[in-house]
Amino acid sequence: MIPKLMTTLIVLIMIGLCFSPLNFGAFYILFRPLVQPYATEHYTLFSGIPLTGIFAVVLIVFSVFSCIIRRGYTISAPNIIPLYAFLFFSATSFLNTIDYGVSIAHVLKIATGVSLYILLYSAIQTTADANKVLYSLVITSIIPMLFGYFQFFTHTGIGVDGTRINSLFGVCNSYGMFLCVSLFAALMLIFQEDNRFKRIFLMCTIASIVVSSILARNRGSWIALSASLFFSYFGYVKEIRARWFILAGALMTLFFSGMVIDRFMELGETTSWGGSKNTFAGRVEFWKVIISLIPDHPLIGFGIGTANLVTDKFHKIRNVPHNDYVRLALEVGLPGAILYITFLLRELFNNIRLIYDKQNWFINYPMLAAVIYWIIMSTVQNAIYNVTIFPMFLTLMAVARKWNILTNGETFPRR
C-alpha cells in the first residue's frame, strides 16, 4: 500500500510541475534512483504492470507533447536520429519476440532516456538552467551513498562479509555506473564554481562518490573511469591541474589498496555461465554462444529484452551477456546495434572536436570522459537498459550540447 501511495504522490508532483519542463526534468532525476527498489523487488501497480512504469509513461508523454507544442522546443536534438532509428528497429523486433511484455518494458526504458534528453535539451535556455540540471545529477547521489554506507557498516551488503555495497540498485555494477555519471556532473560544476561553500560541498561529494565506488567493488567501473579521465586529459593538458588527480589517486591507493587488490584477485572466481572459466573468460565464452545465434535473425533480432529467454531456450543458459553491443545484435538485429554504435561514435567524435574549444573545457573535458567511460562500460555491462543510468547519461549529453550552443552563440543545433 505504501509504495502505491508514494507512486501516486510522485505522479501528482510530476503533473504539478508540467508548467515548468526544466523543473519537471530535474525532479525526475532527483527521485528516480530513490524508487529503484520498487523496480528491483518487482512491485506492480496492477497485475503485470510495474509500479515504476507509470513514471516512464508520464515522462514520455509530457516530453513529446512539450517538444511539439512549446515554442522553441524541438524533438530534433543533436545526434538524435540514430536513437530514433534504433527505437524503430527495437519496435520491429517485436515480430520475433518471445515475450511481448518484456519487449514493451525494454522499449519504454530506452524511450525514457530519449524523452528526458529531448525535454532537457529544449528546456535549458541559459547556463544557469544547465547548472541546475547538473546539481540535480549530483544531489541525487547523496541518499543512495548514505544507504550504501549503512550497508557497509552493518554488513548488509553482498559478498561473504556483506560489505560490498549495492545501495538502492540491487546490483553493485549498476550502482558503480550511477556514481560515475554523478561524478562527471560534479566535475562539470566544480571546474567552474567560484562560491566557496558550493566548492566545499562538491569536493566532499566527489570524495564520497570515489569512496562509494570503491566500496561497490565494480572492477569494470574502476578501469573505465581511470581510462576515460586519463585519455581525455591529453586534450586538456593546459586546463587540468594534474597534480590534484595524482594526489587523489595516491590517497585512494594508500587507504584502499588492499580492497582493490583483493577485488582483482577475485578474477579467478568461476561463473555459472562459464563453468570452470573465470569471470571474464566465462563472459567471452557466453558472448561466443550469443554470436552464434545472431545469424538466425540478423535484421530484426529475437526481440528486444529477451536475451536471457533466448539463451535459455537454445542453450539452457538463463543469463544476459553483459555486453550492450552483443546483446543488441541478438535482440534487435545488426542494423539496430550498428545504429546504437553510430550514436556513441558520433558523440565521441563531436567531443573530440570540441577539444579545440578551450572556452568550455570545464564542460567538454568531463563529457568526453563520460562518453569514453560509457563506450568502455558497454562492453561489459548492459548500460542502455538501465532506466536510471541511461537517462542520466543522456542528461549529461543534453547539458553539454546545449551549453556549447548557448556560449558559442549558435542559433541551431549541430547535427
C-alpha positions in Angstrom: 0.0 0.0 0.0 2.8 2.5 0.9 4.6 2.0 -2.4 1.4 2.8 -4.3 0.8 5.9 -2.2 4.3 7.1 -2.8 3.9 6.5 -6.5 0.6 8.5 -6.5 2.3 11.4 -4.7 5.2 11.4 -7.1 2.9 11.4 -10.1 0.9 14.2 -8.7 4.1 16.3 -8.2 5.1 15.5 -11.8 1.8 16.7 -13.0 2.1 19.8 -10.9 5.5 20.6 -12.5 4.2 20.3 -16.0 4.2 24.1 -16.3 8.0 24.1 -15.9 9.7 21.5 -18.1 13.1 22.2 -16.6 11.9 21.6 -13.0 9.9 18.6 -14.2 13.1 17.1 -15.6 15.2 18.0 -12.6 12.6 16.4 -10.2 12.6 13.2 -12.3 16.4 13.0 -12.0 16.2 13.6 -8.2 13.5 11.0 -7.3 14.1 8.2 -9.9 17.0 6.5 -8.0 15.1 6.5 -4.8 12.3 4.4 -6.2 14.6 1.8 -7.9 13.9 -0.7 -5.1 10.3 -0.9 -6.2 11.6 -2.0 -9.7 14.1 -4.4 -8.2 11.5 -6.0 -6.0 9.1 -6.2 -8.9 6.3 -4.1 -7.3 3.3 -3.8 -9.6 0.7 -1.1 -9.9 -1.9 -3.5 -11.3 -1.5 -7.1 -12.3 1.6 -7.3 -14.6 2.1 -3.6 -14.7 5.4 -2.4 -13.0 4.9 0.2 -10.3 7.7 2.4 -11.7 6.4 2.1 -15.2 4.0 4.9 -14.6 6.8 7.4 -14.2 8.2 6.4 -17.6 4.8 6.8 -19.3 4.2 10.3 -17.7 7.7 11.4 -18.7 7.5 10.2 -22.3 4.0 11.7 -22.9 4.9 15.0 -21.3 8.3 15.3 -23.1 6.9 14.5 -26.6 3.9 16.8 -26.0 6.0 19.7 -24.8 8.5 19.4 -27.6 5.8 19.5 -30.2 3.6 22.4 -28.8 6.0 24.6 -26.9 7.7 27.4 -28.9 11.4 27.0 -29.1 11.3 23.3 -28.2 12.3 20.5 -30.6 12.2 16.8 -31.0 15.2 17.1 -33.3 18.0 17.4 -30.7 21.6 16.8 -31.8 22.6 13.3 -32.6 19.0 12.1 -32.0 18.4 10.5 -35.4 20.4 7.3 -34.7 18.4 6.9 -31.4 15.1 7.3 -33.2 16.1 4.8 -35.8 17.3 2.5 -33.1 13.9 2.7 -31.4 12.3 1.9 -34.8 14.3 -1.3 -35.0 13.6 -2.1 -31.4 9.9 -1.9 -32.2 10.4 -4.0 -35.3 12.0 -6.8 -33.3 8.5 -7.4 -31.8 7.9 -9.5 -34.8 10.2 -12.2 -33.4 9.9 -11.6 -29.7 9.3 -14.5 -27.2 7.6 -12.2 -24.7 5.8 -9.1 -25.7 5.6 -7.8 -22.1 9.4 -7.9 -21.7 9.9 -6.2 -25.1 7.5 -3.4 -24.3 9.2 -2.8 -21.0 12.6 -2.5 -22.6 11.4 -0.2 -25.3 9.9 2.0 -22.6 13.3 2.1 -20.8 15.1 3.4 -23.9 12.3 5.8 -24.8 12.5 7.2 -21.2 16.1 8.2 -21.8 15.4 9.7 -25.2 12.4 11.6 -23.9 14.4 13.1 -21.0 17.2 14.1 -23.4 14.9 16.0 -25.8 13.0 17.6 -23.0 16.0 18.9 -21.1 17.9 19.9 -24.3 14.9 22.1 -25.2 14.2 23.3 -21.6 17.8 24.5 -20.9 17.7 28.1 -22.1 20.7 29.5 -20.1 23.9 28.2 -18.5 22.1 28.7 -15.1 19.5 26.2 -16.2 22.3 23.8 -17.2 23.9 24.1 -13.8 20.5 23.4 -12.2 20.3 20.2 -14.0 23.9 19.3 -13.2 23.2 19.9 -9.5 20.2 17.6 -9.7 22.5 14.9 -11.0 24.9 15.4 -8.1 22.3 15.8 -5.3 20.5 12.6 -6.4 23.6 10.6 -5.4 23.5 11.6 -1.7 20.8 9.4 -0.4 22.0 6.3 -2.3 25.5 6.9 -0.9 24.2 7.2 2.6 22.3 4.0 2.3 25.4 2.4 0.8 27.5 3.4 3.8 24.8 1.9 6.0 25.1 -1.4 4.1 28.9 -1.3 4.5 29.0 -0.7 8.3 26.1 -3.0 9.1 27.4 -5.8 6.8 24.1 -5.9 5.0 25.5 -5.6 1.5 26.5 -8.6 -0.6 29.6 -10.9 -0.5 30.9 -13.2 2.1 31.2 -10.4 4.7 28.3 -8.3 3.4 30.4 -5.2 2.9 30.2 -4.9 -0.9 27.5 -2.3 -1.3 24.8 -2.0 -4.0 22.8 0.7 -2.3 19.3 1.1 -3.7 20.1 -0.6 -7.0 20.3 -4.2 -6.0 23.3 -4.7 -8.4 26.7 -3.4 -7.5 27.7 -2.8 -11.1 24.6 -0.5 -11.7 25.4 1.4 -8.5 29.0 1.9 -9.7 27.9 3.3 -13.0 25.3 5.6 -11.3 28.1 7.0 -9.2 30.4 7.6 -12.1 27.7 9.6 -14.1 27.1 11.7 -11.0 30.9 12.2 -10.7 31.1 13.6 -14.2 28.3 16.1 -13.4 30.2 17.1 -10.2 33.4 17.7 -12.2 31.5 20.0 -14.6 30.4 22.0 -11.7 33.5 22.2 -9.6 35.7 23.2 -12.5 33.6 26.4 -12.9 32.4 27.1 -9.4 33.7 30.1 -7.5 31.5 30.0 -4.5 33.5 28.7 -1.5 30.6 26.8 0.2 29.5 25.2 -3.1 33.1 24.1 -3.8 33.3 22.5 -0.4 30.0 20.7 -1.0 31.2 19.5 -4.4 34.6 18.4 -3.1 33.0 16.4 -0.3 30.5 14.9 -2.7 33.2 13.9 -5.2 35.3 12.3 -2.4 32.2 10.4 -1.2 31.5 9.2 -4.8 35.0 7.9 -5.2 34.9 6.1 -1.8 31.4 4.7 -2.6 32.7 3.5 -6.0 35.5 1.6 -4.3 33.1 0.1 -1.7 30.9 -1.1 -4.6 33.9 -3.0 -5.9 33.0 -2.7 -9.5 36.2 -3.5 -11.4 34.8 -2.5 -14.8 33.9 1.0 -13.5 37.3 1.4 -11.9 39.1 0.6 -15.2 36.7 2.5 -17.4 36.7 5.6 -15.2 40.5 5.7 -14.9 41.0 5.2 -18.6 38.4 7.8 -19.6 39.8 10.5 -17.3 43.4 9.7 -18.4 42.8 9.7 -22.1 40.6 12.7 -22.0 43.3 14.6 -20.1 45.6 14.8 -23.1 43.1 17.1 -24.8 43.1 19.5 -21.9 46.6 19.4 -20.5 46.9 23.1 -20.1 43.5 23.4 -18.4 43.6 20.5 -16.0 45.7 20.5 -12.9 47.0 17.0 -13.0 48.5 17.2 -9.5 45.1 17.0 -7.9 44.3 13.8 -9.8 47.7 12.4 -8.8 47.2 13.4 -5.2 43.7 11.9 -5.1 45.0 8.7 -6.8 47.8 8.4 -4.2 45.4 8.8 -1.3 43.0 6.2 -2.7 45.9 3.8 -3.2 47.0 4.4 0.4 43.7 3.8 2.1 42.0 1.3 -0.2 44.8 -0.6 -1.9 44.1 -3.8 0.0 40.4 -3.8 -1.0 41.2 -3.0 -4.7 43.9 -5.8 -4.9 41.6 -8.3 -3.3 38.8 -7.5 -5.8 41.1 -8.0 -8.7 42.3 -11.3 -7.2 38.7 -12.4 -7.4 39.0 -12.5 -11.2 39.8 -16.2 -10.8 36.3 -16.9 -9.5 34.3 -19.3 -11.7 31.0 -18.3 -13.1 27.6 -20.0 -13.6 27.6 -19.4 -17.3 31.3 -20.1 -17.9 31.7 -23.4 -16.0 35.3 -23.6 -14.9 36.1 -20.3 -16.5 37.0 -17.2 -14.5 34.7 -14.1 -14.7 36.0 -12.5 -17.8 36.8 -15.7 -19.7 33.3 -17.0 -18.8 31.7 -13.9 -20.3 33.7 -14.2 -23.5 32.6 -17.8 -23.9 29.0 -16.7 -23.3 29.4 -14.0 -25.9 30.5 -16.6 -28.4 27.3 -18.6 -27.7 25.2 -15.5 -28.4 27.1 -14.5 -31.5 26.4 -18.0 -32.9 22.6 -17.2 -32.6 22.7 -13.8 -34.4 22.7 -15.2 -38.0 19.3 -16.8 -37.3 17.6 -13.3 -37.2 20.3 -10.8 -38.3 18.0 -8.0 -39.4 15.4 -7.6 -36.6 16.7 -9.9 -33.9 14.9 -12.1 -31.5 13.0 -9.4 -29.7 14.3 -6.5 -27.5 15.0 -7.5 -23.9 14.7 -11.3 -24.5 18.4 -12.3 -24.4 18.1 -14.4 -21.3 14.9 -16.1 -22.6 16.6 -16.9 -26.0 19.8 -18.3 -24.4 17.6 -20.4 -22.1 15.6 -21.7 -25.0 18.5 -22.7 -27.2 21.4 -23.4 -24.7 19.7 -23.7 -21.3 21.6 -20.7 -20.0 19.3 -18.1 -18.5 21.5 -15.1 -18.3 22.2 -11.8 -20.1 25.5 -11.2 -21.9 26.8 -8.1 -20.0 27.7 -6.5 -23.3 25.4 -4.0 -24.9 26.8 -4.4 -28.4 26.5 -8.2 -28.5 23.1 -8.1 -26.7 21.6 -5.6 -29.1 22.8 -7.5 -32.1 21.0 -10.6 -30.7 17.8 -8.8 -29.7 17.2 -6.0 -32.3 19.4 -7.2 -35.1 22.7 -6.0 -36.6 21.2 -2.7 -38.1 19.9 -1.7 -34.6 23.2 -2.5 -32.9 25.1 -0.6 -35.6 22.8 2.4 -35.1 23.5 2.5 -31.4 27.2 2.2 -32.0 26.9 5.0 -34.6 25.2 7.2 -31.9 28.1 6.6 -29.5 30.8 7.2 -32.1 29.1 10.4 -33.3 29.1 11.7 -29.7 32.7 10.7 -29.2 33.9 12.4 -32.4 31.8 15.6 -31.5 33.5 15.8 -28.1 37.0 15.1 -29.6 36.3 18.0 -32.0 35.4 20.2 -29.0 38.9 19.8 -27.6 39.8 22.9 -29.6 37.1 24.9 -27.9 39.0 25.9 -24.8 36.3 28.3 -23.6 34.1 25.4 -22.4 36.8 23.0 -21.3 35.1 22.6 -17.9 32.1 21.1 -19.6 33.8 19.3 -22.5 36.5 17.5 -20.6 34.1 15.7 -18.2 31.7 15.0 -21.2 34.5 13.5 -23.3 35.5 11.3 -20.3 31.8 10.3 -19.8 31.4 9.2 -23.4 34.7 7.2 -23.3 33.5 5.7 -20.0 30.2 4.7 -21.5 31.7 3.1 -24.5 34.0 1.0 -22.4 31.4 0.0 -19.9 29.0 -1.0 -22.6 31.4 -3.8 -23.5 31.0 -5.4 -20.0 27.5 -4.2 -18.9 24.0 -3.7 -20.3 24.0 0.0 -19.7 21.4 1.1 -22.2 18.7 -0.9 -20.5 19.2 0.7 -17.1 16.2 3.0 -16.7 18.0 5.2 -14.1 21.6 5.4 -15.5 20.9 5.7 -19.3 18.6 8.8 -18.9 21.3 10.3 -16.6 23.9 9.8 -19.3 21.7 11.4 -21.9 21.0 14.2 -19.5 24.8 14.9 -19.3 24.8 14.9 -23.1 21.9 17.4 -23.2 23.7 19.8 -20.8 27.0 19.6 -22.7 25.4 20.0 -26.1 23.2 22.9 -25.1 26.0 24.7 -23.1 28.2 24.8 -26.2 25.4 26.1 -28.3 24.5 28.8 -25.8 28.0 30.0 -25.2 29.1 29.9 -28.8 26.1 32.0 -29.9 24.7 29.3 -32.3 21.1 29.6 -33.2 20.7 26.0 -34.4 21.9 22.6 -33.0 24.9 20.9 -34.6 23.8 17.6 -36.1 
